[in-house]
Amino acid sequence: MAEADSKVNKLADIVHALQDGAASNVTHTGPIIVTGAAGFIGFHVASRLLRLGAEVIGVDNFTPYYDLKLKEARFTRLCAEPRFTPKRFDLADRSLVKALFCEFQPSHFVHLAAQAGVRHSLVDPHAYVESNIVAFLNVLEGCRHAGVSHLVYASSSSVYGANRRIPFSEHHGANHPVSFYAATKAANECMAHSYSHLFGFPVSGLRFFTVYGPWGRPDMAVYTFTHAIAEGRTIEIANAGHVWRDFTYIDDIVEGVVRVLAKPPCQDPGWDGRAADPATSSAPYRLYNIGNDRPEEINHLIALIETALGRRAVRVNVPLPPGDVLETRADVRDLRRAVGFAPATTLEDGVQRFVEWYREFHARPVGQVRPAGLPATA
């Protein structure tokens, strides 16, 4: 127990350095495993932890859900860091996950690997079972047997599904998913709670709200619209753009992840199963929203991109696709109370930063012009 407490305190020191802006001299003796390290959020979380002096083991299986060149570019940057160890394999392979834990004995685990995308789950649901259910079970088993101090995993705002109570609160039910992707993330929350309850190790789930920023996913709205407008291609706009999303800038997401990682949840002695709060538990288990608490209309997003690029969008209106919802909005009061932070980057600032990165990253000949389909929003 003393060793586990020491590891937690080391990570807390890293976060204090982050808050004080003095991270350069911080060291961390226990490795942190970050899965999905070649993905959008995983890359940024791993990068931040490395800058804070942590030793990071980055795992990714490089699924071809989108352009692998982008994943390779992210991973190459991480591999240039001396405290980064790359691992390429599928977390659905139980034997390889077991070997990972045996080799590195991590103190903390950040599970961000998943098969993403609401609409793609209609096309290939089995991939979501393998990546989001089987792989997560293997991670839970590994954390259980390795005595990990804290597991933080990615859930999604998609779990709120048919819920229409705005803003979305962790204390409301999330029992009616409207996409199979959301169903797998809701299943992750149930699985995580059962392991925390049965085996007593701290687990925190993070419900991310429409993440965007440099090095983002090409299927997400900000990237898709920017790329299409820059190339003069048509963009499909659901419901005439009258759709609201709680866009959350990547740096804010990362700050939230790192702060939560440094603060493992404790058992809630006041938790009452007769009036069960889904966000807390008698086990060391917690759920948090990470969002801006300020939804923006898609039409406003497009206008900001047009301004940043200096080009007008060519639009075509389409119906709202199956599995999508009209509005998302995060209640982030619990996150603010727990770790003293809530995302605050405005969409105006975030879009400008993204477009600046986009121009630099795509400073090369443009490919064949083709219509742009509906972007993902989760």
C-alpha positions in Angstrom: 0.0 0.0 0.0 2.9 2.4 0.8 4.4 1.8 -2.6 1.1 2.5 -4.3 0.7 5.7 -2.3 4.2 6.8 -3.3 3.3 6.3 -7.0 0.2 8.4 -6.6 2.1 11.1 -4.9 4.7 11.1 -7.7 2.0 11.7 -10.3 0.4 14.4 -8.1 3.8 16.2 -8.2 3.6 16.1 -11.9 0.2 17.7 -12.0 1.3 20.4 -9.5 4.2 21.2 -11.8 1.7 21.5 -14.6 -0.3 24.0 -12.7 2.8 25.9 -11.7 4.3 25.9 -15.1 7.5 24.3 -13.8 7.3 20.8 -15.3 10.8 20.6 -16.8 12.5 19.2 -13.8 9.8 16.8 -12.7 10.6 13.0 -12.8 8.2 10.1 -12.4 9.6 6.7 -11.4 6.6 4.5 -12.3 5.6 4.0 -16.0 2.2 5.1 -17.3 0.6 3.1 -20.1 -1.4 5.1 -22.6 -3.4 3.1 -25.1 -4.5 4.6 -28.4 -1.2 6.6 -28.4 -1.2 7.0 -32.2 -4.8 8.3 -32.0 -5.9 11.9 -31.5 -6.4 12.2 -27.8 -3.9 9.5 -26.9 -1.2 11.2 -28.8 -1.8 14.5 -26.9 -2.1 12.9 -23.5 1.1 10.9 -24.0 2.9 14.1 -25.2 1.8 16.0 -22.1 2.9 13.3 -19.7 6.3 13.1 -21.4 6.7 16.8 -21.1 6.0 16.5 -17.4 8.8 14.0 -17.0 6.7 10.7 -17.0 7.9 7.5 -18.5 5.2 6.5 -21.0 4.5 3.2 -22.7 2.3 3.9 -25.8 0.2 1.2 -27.3 -1.7 1.3 -30.6 -2.8 -1.3 -33.2 -3.0 1.2 -36.1 -6.5 0.3 -37.3 -7.1 1.8 -40.8 -10.3 3.7 -39.7 -8.8 6.8 -41.2 -5.5 7.7 -42.9 -2.7 5.8 -41.3 -0.2 8.5 -42.4 -1.7 10.8 -39.7 -1.4 8.1 -37.1 2.2 7.3 -38.1 3.1 11.0 -38.0 1.8 11.3 -34.4 3.6 8.1 -33.3 6.8 9.2 -34.9 6.8 12.4 -32.9 6.3 10.4 -29.7 9.0 7.9 -30.6 11.5 10.7 -30.7 11.1 11.2 -27.0 13.6 9.3 -24.9 11.1 8.3 -22.2 8.6 6.9 -24.7 8.4 3.2 -25.4 6.2 2.2 -28.4 4.2 -1.0 -28.6 2.2 -2.0 -31.7 -0.4 -4.7 -31.1 -4.1 -5.3 -30.7 -5.4 -5.1 -27.1 -8.0 -7.7 -28.0 -5.2 -10.2 -27.9 -5.3 -11.3 -24.3 -1.8 -12.9 -24.2 -0.2 -9.7 -25.5 -2.0 -7.6 -22.9 -0.9 -9.9 -20.2 2.7 -9.7 -21.4 2.5 -5.9 -21.5 1.6 -5.7 -17.8 4.2 -8.3 -16.9 7.0 -6.4 -18.7 6.2 -2.8 -17.5 4.3 -3.1 -14.2 2.6 0.3 -14.7 1.6 2.5 -11.8 -1.2 4.2 -13.8 -3.1 3.3 -16.9 -4.9 5.6 -19.4 -7.1 3.7 -21.8 -7.9 5.8 -24.8 -7.9 3.1 -27.5 -11.2 2.4 -29.1 -13.0 1.9 -32.3 -14.6 5.4 -32.7 -17.4 6.7 -34.8 -21.2 6.7 -34.3 -22.0 6.0 -37.9 -19.3 3.5 -38.7 -20.8 1.3 -35.9 -23.8 0.7 -38.2 -21.4 -0.7 -40.8 -19.1 -2.9 -38.8 -20.5 -3.5 -35.3 -18.2 -6.5 -34.7 -15.2 -4.3 -34.8 -16.7 -2.3 -31.9 -17.1 -5.5 -29.9 -13.5 -6.5 -30.4 -12.0 -3.0 -29.8 -14.3 -1.6 -27.2 -15.5 -4.6 -25.2 -13.0 -7.5 -25.5 -10.0 -5.2 -25.4 -11.3 -3.3 -22.4 -11.9 -6.5 -20.5 -8.3 -7.4 -21.1 -7.2 -4.0 -19.8 -9.4 -4.4 -16.7 -7.9 -7.9 -16.0 -4.4 -6.6 -16.4 -5.0 -3.6 -14.1 -6.6 -5.9 -11.5 -3.7 -8.4 -11.4 -0.9 -5.7 -11.7 -2.2 -3.6 -8.8 -2.5 -0.5 -10.9 -3.0 2.6 -8.7 -5.6 4.2 -11.0 -7.2 3.3 -14.3 -8.6 6.3 -16.4 -10.6 5.3 -19.5 -12.4 7.1 -22.2 -16.2 7.0 -22.3 -18.2 9.3 -24.5 -20.9 11.9 -24.4 -22.7 9.5 -26.8 -23.8 7.4 -23.9 -26.5 10.0 -23.1 -28.3 8.8 -26.2 -32.1 9.4 -26.0 -31.7 11.6 -22.9 -33.1 15.1 -23.4 -32.2 16.7 -20.1 -29.9 19.5 -20.9 -27.1 19.9 -19.8 -26.1 16.3 -19.6 -25.1 15.4 -16.1 -23.2 12.4 -14.8 -25.9 12.0 -12.2 -28.6 11.4 -14.8 -29.2 8.0 -16.3 -27.5 7.0 -19.5 -29.4 3.9 -20.2 -30.8 4.5 -23.7 -28.0 4.6 -26.2 -29.1 5.4 -29.8 -26.0 4.0 -31.5 -24.1 0.8 -31.1 -20.9 2.8 -30.5 -22.6 4.5 -27.6 -23.8 1.1 -26.3 -20.2 -0.2 -26.2 -19.0 2.9 -24.3 -21.9 2.5 -21.8 -20.9 -1.1 -21.4 -17.4 0.0 -20.6 -18.8 2.1 -17.7 -20.7 -1.0 -16.4 -17.6 -3.2 -16.7 -15.4 -0.7 -15.0 -17.7 -0.3 -12.1 -18.0 -4.1 -11.6 -14.2 -4.4 -11.5 -13.8 -1.5 -9.1 -16.5 -3.0 -6.9 -15.2 -6.5 -6.9 -11.5 -5.8 -6.7 -11.3 -2.4 -5.1 -9.0 -0.6 -7.5 -9.7 3.0 -8.5 -11.3 3.6 -11.8 -12.4 6.9 -13.5 -14.4 7.2 -16.7 -14.3 10.4 -18.8 -17.2 11.3 -21.0 -15.6 13.4 -23.7 -17.7 16.0 -25.7 -16.8 16.5 -29.4 -13.1 16.9 -29.2 -11.2 18.9 -31.8 -7.8 20.6 -32.3 -4.4 20.1 -34.0 -3.7 16.5 -35.0 -7.4 15.7 -34.9 -9.4 12.9 -36.4 -10.1 13.5 -40.1 -13.7 12.2 -39.8 -14.7 14.8 -37.1 -16.6 17.9 -38.0 -13.9 20.6 -37.6 -11.4 18.7 -39.6 -13.8 17.5 -42.3 -15.3 20.9 -42.9 -11.9 22.6 -42.9 -10.5 20.1 -45.4 -13.5 20.3 -47.7 -13.8 24.1 -47.7 -10.0 24.5 -48.3 -10.3 22.3 -51.4 -13.6 23.8 -52.6 -15.6 20.6 -52.1 -19.2 20.4 -51.1 -20.0 19.7 -47.5 -23.1 17.9 -46.2 -24.9 19.8 -43.5 -27.4 17.9 -41.3 -30.7 19.6 -40.4 -29.6 22.8 -42.2 -26.9 23.3 -39.6 -29.3 23.6 -36.7 -27.4 21.1 -34.7 -25.5 22.0 -31.5 -22.4 20.4 -30.1 -20.3 21.1 -27.0 -17.0 21.4 -28.9 -14.0 20.8 -26.5 -10.5 21.8 -27.5 -7.9 19.1 -27.2 -5.6 21.0 -24.7 -8.6 21.3 -22.3 -9.3 17.6 -22.7 -5.7 16.7 -21.9 -5.6 18.9 -18.8 -8.7 17.2 -17.5 -7.3 13.8 -18.2 -4.0 14.4 -16.4 -5.7 16.1 -13.4 -8.1 13.2 -13.0 -5.3 10.7 -13.4 -3.5 12.3 -10.4 -6.6 12.0 -8.2 -7.9 8.5 -7.9 -11.5 8.2 -6.7 -12.3 7.0 -3.2 -15.3 5.1 -2.0 -18.3 7.3 -1.3 -19.5 6.4 2.3 -22.7 8.2 1.7 -23.7 6.3 -1.4 -27.1 4.8 -1.1 -28.2 1.9 -3.3 -31.8 2.8 -2.7 -31.3 6.1 -4.5 -28.3 5.1 -6.6 -26.2 7.9 -8.0 -24.7 6.6 -11.3 -21.7 9.0 -11.2 -20.3 7.7 -7.8 -20.3 4.5 -5.9 -19.5 2.7 -2.7 -16.6 1.4 -4.8 -13.6 3.7 -5.7 -15.3 4.6 -9.0 -16.1 7.9 -10.7 -17.6 9.4 -13.9 -16.8 12.9 -15.2 -18.0 14.9 -18.1 -15.2 16.9 -19.9 -16.9 19.5 -22.2 -17.2 23.2 -22.6 -20.7 23.6 -21.1 -21.3 25.9 -24.0 -22.8 24.3 -27.1 -22.3 25.9 -30.5 -24.4 25.6 -33.6 -22.8 23.8 -36.6 -23.6 26.9 -38.7 -21.5 29.0 -36.4 -18.6 26.5 -36.6 -18.7 26.6 -40.4 -18.7 30.5 -40.3 -15.6 30.4 -38.1 -13.8 28.0 -40.5 -14.8 30.1 -43.5 -13.3 33.2 -41.8 -10.1 31.4 -40.8 -9.6 30.0 -44.3 -10.9 33.0 -46.2 -13.1 30.8 -48.3 -16.9 30.2 -48.5 -18.4 26.7 -47.9 -20.4 25.0 -50.6 -23.3 23.4 -48.7 -25.9 20.7 -49.3 -28.5 20.1 -46.7 -29.3 16.5 -45.6 -31.4 14.9 -42.8 -30.0 14.1 -39.4 -28.5 10.7 -39.7 -29.6 7.7 -37.5 -27.7 7.6 -34.2 -27.2 11.4 -34.1 -28.8 13.8 -31.7 -29.6 17.5 -32.1 -27.8 18.9 -29.1 -25.1 18.0 -26.6 -24.1 20.0 -23.6 -21.9 19.0 -20.7 -22.5 19.8 -17.0 -18.8 20.1 -15.8 -19.5 21.2 -12.2 -18.3 17.8 -10.8 -15.0 18.0 -12.8 -14.4 21.6 -11.5 -15.1 20.6 -7.9 -12.9 17.5 -8.1 -9.8 18.7 -9.8 -10.2 22.5 -9.9 -10.5 22.7 -13.6 -13.0 23.0 -16.4 -12.4 23.4 -20.1 -12.6 27.0 -21.3 -11.1 27.4 -24.7 -13.5 29.3 -26.9 -14.5 27.8 -30.3 -13.2 31.0 -32.0 -9.7 30.5 -30.5 -9.8 26.7 -31.0 -10.8 26.8 -34.7 -8.1 29.4 -35.4 -5.4 27.2 -33.8 -6.7 24.2 -35.7 -6.7 25.9 -39.0 -3.1 27.2 -38.4 -2.0 23.6 -37.8 -4.0 22.3 -40.7 -2.3 24.8 -43.1 1.1 23.7 -41.9 0.3 19.9 -42.0 -1.3 20.0 -45.4 1.3 22.3 -47.0 1.5 19.9 -50.0 -0.3 19.3 -53.3 -4.1 18.7 -52.8 -5.5 15.4 -53.9 -8.4 14.8 -56.2 -11.5 16.9 -55.5 -14.4 14.8 -54.2 -17.6 15.4 -52.2 -17.3 15.4 -48.4 -19.8 13.2 -46.6 -21.3 13.9 -43.2 -18.6 14.2 -40.5 -18.6 12.4 -37.2 -19.5 14.3 -34.1 -18.3 11.8 -31.5 
